[in-house]
Amino acid sequence: MMAVSANRLELLQIADAVAREKVIDRQIVLAAMEDAIQKAARSRYGQETEVRAEINPKTGEIRLSRLLLVVDQIENDATQILLEDARRKNPAAQVGDWIAETLPPFDFGRIAAQSAKQVIVQKVREAERDRQFDEFKDRVGTVVNGLVKRVEYGNVVVDLGRGEAVVRRDELLPREVFRPGDRIRAYLFDVRREQRGPQVFLSRTHPQFMSKLFEQEVPEIYDGVIEVKAVARDPGSRAKIAVISRDSSIDPVGACVGMRGSRVQAVVGELQGEKIDIIPWSPDVATFIVNALQPAEVSKVVLDEDSEKIEVVVPEAQLSLAIGRRGQNVRLASQLTGWDIDILTEAEESERRQKEFVQRTQTFMTALNVDEVVGQLLASEGFRTVEEVAYVDPTDVSSIEGFDEETAAEIQTRARDYLTAVEEEFDAKRKALGVEDELKTVEGVSTAMLVALGENDVKSVEDLAGCATDDLVGWTERKDGETTKHAGYLDGFELSRDEAEAIIMAARIKAGWVEAPAETDADSAEEGAADTEASALSEHGA
């Protein structure tokens, strides 16, 4: 009896030791042992036998039982029991119930013991992996400290105490060398389940690594008084970080720099001397972009919100500073703000405006059959297209110095005649390209657009319905800091993404692919009120 008790006690001690060493729940280890005993028992009593093993967590006593299904007619006596036999054990037994029958204890053979050991090792390993995954997935987005275990092909394997992580070569700063035993700080950005266990990925080049380092060095960021709004990095070389203060009495830039630059220097030291520009964030895009281009001075900003592009005009002497070495300053400012930034000198901007003025003057001279003076007058008054001249209020034209009402009417008539001729020309081209008439009825599509669509093989409502927004307006691709613009079918029509989406949706509704959105209650109520008002007026008139 004493030997049995010792074995039971030993079983619990083993379970406790494994649970402690692997930092997993003792119950998981006991469950793994129960699985192993069940497997060994099946090899003794037959694989089809439904064996259950239970280990008492207090005494270590093992109870073995066989589960039998209660049936009317036995087909397999290893797994089934007749109803009358079952009722001898449990008077309340019904067909379909399971009855547990106690099995006598037995000694494990060498092979069964080996097999049981494999089951326990496998289950414990799985539990350890689950524990590691759960632990590290909750730490994604934090900075971790570890010791370099080894370096494989430039990738650094880090010991985090309760698991391993890897910093891939491209996630290390340039010219950075680590050796086994070195301490390392990095940003935990991803944890993945894989066959060989959870893979933990660290980075020292991730923009958020710098953000988190500032959080550790600047108590105001940690407390939430100062917020880091955006970060852009050229790892190991230069970075920009945009900050804003929720407390007007605290200067966000000054707080991040610290006394004599102590706070920012701590971050710079960790990032191998990466130069950091700390920039005040502003909700006003133009102000934010001017700040982001520091240390360069900006004299003028022109925004194009539809295409998220911005033109920045700088004095000639500031051009190289604004662009930066190999375009670094403007590239980081673009990443920080999320806008494409074009930088022009004052001379270039003046030259371009002059060129645009000459082009517009020439357009008006050709389209309206007027002399250069009239063309220049229209261009200098801010008219950009013939459509604007044709359809503005006549007083806007007649109020131009040197024009009277008669001249204004004549100019607008010529503008409309010109547009009609152009429309007819485009319609003829559209027909020649085989673009269907029905496509003209899609809301938002002009005849000039029909020609452009036909040239890109979009000739029916179904063709247009099958287009994506990118097909119409193009898309911008950022790779390795370089921006590539891919043209769309309707480039040159100054179409916003929202307008392109509306055109495609109108085509899908017309093609019957989607249903037209139902009227909102507000719309129908408004219409109902208008109808009521109209009927009341007609009654009053009657």
N, C-alpha and C positions, 0 to 999 in steps of 0.2 A: 504493500500500500504506500509505503514511504517513497519508493522509487517512482511510483505513478505521480505522487504529489510533487516530487522534485521536478519531474518532466513538465507538469502543468505550470509550475512556477517559472521554470526556465522558458517556457513558451511565451508567457506574458513579459518576461524580462527582455527576450529577443524583440518582441513587438515594440516595447518601450524604447529600446536602444535604436532600432531602425527608424522609428518615428522621430526621435530626437535628432539623429544624424542627418536625415533627409529633410527635416523640417516639414513633415506632413502629419496629418491627423492619425493618432494611434488606431482609431476605428478603421481607417483605410487599410492599415497593415493587417489588422485582425480579419477584415473582409477578404484580403488577398490570401491569408492563410486558410480561411474557410473554403475559398475557391480551390486551392491546391489540394486540400483534404478530399473535397468532393470529386476532383479529377482522379485522385488515387483510388477512392472508393469505387468509382465507375469501372476502373480497370480490374477491380476485384469482383464486383457484382454484375458486370455487364454494362456496355456503353449506353444501351437504351434505358437503363434504370434511372429513374428520377431521384437522385440522392441529394439530401440536404445535410450540411454540416453546420453546427453552431458551436462557437467557442464562448464560454461564459467569461465576460471581461473582468470579473472579480476573482474567480477561482481558477480560470484556465481550463476548466473541464470541457471535454469535447463530447458533443452529443451527435450521433449519426442517425438519420431517419430516412426511410424510403417513402416517397409520395406515390400513392396509387389512386387512379381515377375510378370513381364509382360508376359501374355500368350494369345493364340488364344481362348482357351476354359478353363473355370474355373472349377477346381476340388475341391478347398478349398478356400472359399472367405476370410478366415482369413489371408491367406498368398499370395493370387494371385489376379491379377487385369487384366481385359480385355484390349486389345491394344487400342480400341477407347476411353475407359475411361482414360487410362494412357495418351493419346495424348492431352486430355483436360488440364491436369496438365503440361505436357511437350511435345510440338509438335514433338520433335526429338526422342521420345521414340521408342524403337524397342523390338520385342519379345526376352526375355532372359535378358532384363535390369531389374534393381531394381528401384522402385519408392518410395521415402520417403513421408509419409503422417503424418502431425503433429497431435499429440494427445493432448487433453486438460490436464492441470495439475490436480492432485488428491491428496487427503489426505491419508497418510499411515494409515492402520489399525494397531492395537497393534501387531498382529501376523506377518504382513508384515514388520513392523519396527524391530521386534526381529530378523526375518530372515535376513533382510538387515544388521543388526549389526553383525551377525555371519559371513556373507560374507566379510564385511570390516575387521573384526578381523583376519579371515583366510588369506585374501590376504596380509594384512600388515605383518602378521607373516611370510608368505612365502617370502615376499620381504626382511624382516629383515634377514632371514636365508641365502638368496642368497647374501645379502650384507656382512654378516659375513663370508661366505665361500670364496667369492672373495677377501675379505680383508686378511684373514688368509692364503689362499693358496699362496698368493704372499709373505708371510713371512716365508714360509717353508725354513729351512736351516739357520735361524737366532736365536740369543739368545734373549729371551723375559723375562721381569720382571713382576711379579704379586704378588698378595696377596693371601695367603692361605684362602680359603673360608670355607672348611670343609675337614675332613679326613674320607673316607668311606672304611672300610675293608683294611686299609693300603694304599689305593689309595688316592692321594692328589688332590682335586679339587681346581683349581686356578682361581681367578678372574683377567682377563686381561683388565678390563675396558670396552671394547666393546664386551665381550664374555667370555665364560668359557673354560677352558682347563683342561686336566687331566694328572697327572703323575702317571702311574701305579706303583704298588709296586716294580716290577722287574726293573723299570727304575730309581729307587731311589738308592743312594749309601748305602752300608751296614751300619747298626747301625745309620742311619740318621732319625731324628724324627722332624716332622713339626706339629705346632699347628695353629688353626685358628688365623688369624691376622699376621702371620709371613710373611716376604718378601721372595720371592723365585726367583732364576734365573734358567732358563732351556733352552734346545735346542728344537726348534719346528721342529719335524721331519715328521709329517704327519697330513693331514686334510682330513677327509672323510665326504661325504654327507650321512646322515642317517635320518630315519623317524622323529626322534625327533629334527632334526636340525644338523648343521655341528658339527662333533666331532673333537676337536683339541687335538693332542697328544704331550706331552712334555717328554723330557728325560734328566736325569743328568748323565746317564752312557754311552751315545752315544759317540764314539770316536771324532765326529765332535764338540761336546760340548767343549772339551778341546782345539781343534783347534781354535774355535771361541773366547774362553776366551783369548788365546794368541794373537789373532788378536786385541782384545780390549786393551790389556796391552802393546803390542809391536807396536809402530807406523810404524816401517819398514815393518811389515807384512801387515798392513792395506794399506800402500802405494804401496805394490807390490814389494818392493826391496828384501824382503826375502819371500820365498814361503814355505809353509808347504807341504811336499810331501807325508807323510804317518803318521798315528797315530795308536798306538795299546794300548789298556787299559785293565787292570785288575781292574775294578772300585773300588775306595776306598782304593786300596792297592798300585799299581805301574803302571806306564805308560811309553811308549817310544814315542818320537815325532821326526821325521826326517825333517830337514830344510836345505834349500840351499839358497845362496845369489846370486843375479844377478849382484851385484856390488862387485868386487874382493877386494875393500878396506874395506868392512864391514864383520866382522866375524859373521856368522848367529847364532852360539851357544852363543857367548858373548852377542849379542843383545837380545836374548831371556832370558838369565839369568838376565841381567840388573845389575845396580850398586849395589854391595854387595848382589846380588841375589834378588833385590826388585821385579823385574817383575815376575820371576818364583814363588816367595813366594806368590804373590797376587793370582796366579792361584792355587797353592797348598792349600792356605787358603780356597778358594771357593770349592775345591774338598775334603774337610775334611782331609787334610794331605796326600793325594795321592802322593807318591814319583814319581818324573818325571825325566827320563833320556833324555837329549836333544842331538840328534845325528846328525852329518853332513851327509847329503845325498850324495851319489856318483852314477854316471851312471854305474860305474863298479860294477857288482854284488858282486864279492868277497870282494872288499873294503867295500862296504855298509854293508855286513853281518858281517865283522870283527868289523866295527863301532857299529853295532846293538847289538853285544854281550858284549859291554862295561858294566861293568868295567872289564870283564875278558880279559886276553891277549891270543891271538891266534898265534900259531906257523906255521900252515899250513892250506890251504883250497883246497879241491878237488871238482870241479863242475861237475854235470851231468845235462846238459841243457835240454836234452830230457824229463826226468822225473821230472824236476824242484826240484832236490834234491841236497843237498850240504853236504859234509863231512868236519867237522871242527876239526882239531887236536890241542889240548891244553896241556900244561904241566900238570903233575899229580896234582900239588898244586893248579892249577886254575880250576880243574874240577867242584868242588862244586859251585864255583862262577859263572862259565859259565852256569851251569844248573839252578842254583837259587833254592830258597825254593819251594818245590813241583813242580819243573820244570818251575817256573814262568819266569825266565830270557830267557831261550831258547824258550819258548812258545810265549812270546811277540816279540822276535826277528824274529820268524817265521811269526807271523801275520804281522809285520811291513814290512818285505821284500817280503812276498808271496812265500817263498821257504821253503821246508821241510829241517830241519837242524838236522843232526846226529852229536853228539859230541863224539869224541874218545880221549883217552889220547895218548901220544906219544908211551907208551909201548904197548897199545892195537893196535895202527896202525902198529907198527913194527911187532907185533905178527901176525896180519892179513896178512900183506904183505908176511911174511915168509910162512904162511899157503897156500896162493895163489901160491907162487913159488913152493912149494912142490907138490901141486895139478897139476900145469901145467907140471912139470917134470914128474909126474906119468902118465899124459895123453899122453905125447910124447913117454914115454917108452913103454906103452901098444900099442898105435896106430901104431908106426913106428918100433916096435920091436928092440929098441936100448937100450944100457946100460945107467946107471944113469948119467954118465959124459956127454954124448951127450944130454940127456934130459935136464940137468941143463944148458948146454951151450945155447941151443935153448931158454929156458925160460929166461935166464939172458940177452939175446940179444933183448928181448922185444916181442918175438913171443907169442901170447896168445892162438891161436887155430891151429888145424891141417890144416884148410883151408888156413890160412895165410902162413904156411910153403909150402903147395902144389902149391899155385898160385903166389907167389912173384917172382921177377926177380931172376934167378939162381945165379947171382953174389951176391945178398944179403945173400944167404946161404953159398956160397963158400968163401966169405970174412971173415966168422967167423974163429977165430984163431984155427988152428988144422984141418980145413976142406980144402979139395981141390975140384976141379970141379967134379971129379968122385964121391966123397963122397956126394957132394951136389945133384948131379943128382940122385943118389941112394935113398937118403932121400926123395927127391921130388916125385920119382916114388912110393915109399912105402906110402907116404902121399896120393897120388891120388888113389892108389889101396884101401887103407883103406876107403877113402870117398866113392868110388864106392860100396864097400861092405856094408857100412852103408846105402847108398842110396837104395840099393836093399832090405835091411832088412826093412827099413821104408816103401818102396813101398808094400812089402808083408803085413805089418801090416795094411797099408792104405786099401788094397783090402779086408783084413779080416774084417775090420770095416765097409765095404760097402760104402766107399767114392768113388763117381763117378770119372771116368777118366777125364771128362770135367773140373773138379775143378782144375786139374793140370795146365790147360792152362791159369788160371787167373794170370795176371802179379803180381809178388811180393810174390807169395805163394810157399814155398819150400815143399819138400816131408815130412820133419819132421813136418812142420806146418799142413800138411794134416792129419797126425796121431793125433795131438793135437785137431784139429777141429773135426775129427771123434769121438774122445773120449767125445766131448761135443755136440754130435748129430748134427753137421753141416756137411752134407754129399753131398750136391748138390750146384750148382751155386746159385740157388734160396735161399737156406738156408743161404749162405754167404751174398747174397745181402740184406737179411732181417735183418742182424746184425747191431748193433750200434757200434760206436768206443769203447765205454765203455765195450761192450761185449768182444772185442778182447784184449784190453790192461788194462782193469780194471779201477777203479776210486778211488779217495781219498775223504773221507768224514770227515769234521771237525765239531765236536760237543762238546760243553762245553770245548773248548780248547784242546780236545783230537783228534788225527788224526787216522782214521781207513782206512786201505788199503784193498780194495776189489779186489780179483784176477780176471784176464781176461783169456779167452781161450788160448791166446798165451803168457802168462807170461813166462819169461825165454828166449824169443827170442830177447830181447832188441829192441823191435819195438817202434818207436816213434808214437805219436798220428797222425801226418801227414801221416806217412807210412801206418798206419792202415786205415785211411780215404781213401787213394789212392787205397788200396786193395779192400775195400768195393765198392768204385765207379767203379773200373774195373769189379767187379762181377755184378753190376747193369747194366752196359753197355752191358756185355756179355749176361745177362738175358733178355735184351731188355726193362728194366724198364725205363731207361733214354737214351737219345741220346748221342753219343760221342761228345765232344765239337768240334765245327767247327774249321778248321785251321785258325790261325790268318793271316792277310795279310802279316805280316813279314815272317812267316814260309813259306807261299806259294811263296813269292818273292824269299826267300833264295833257296827253292827247284828249282824254275824256273831258277835262276842264275846257280845253279849246273848243271841242265840239259843242259843249253845252253853251259856251259863250256865243258861238256862231249862231246856234239855233235861236237863242234869246234875242240876238240882234235882228235876225230875219223876221221873228215874230213882231218885234217892236216896229220894224220897217213896214210890215204888213198892216 
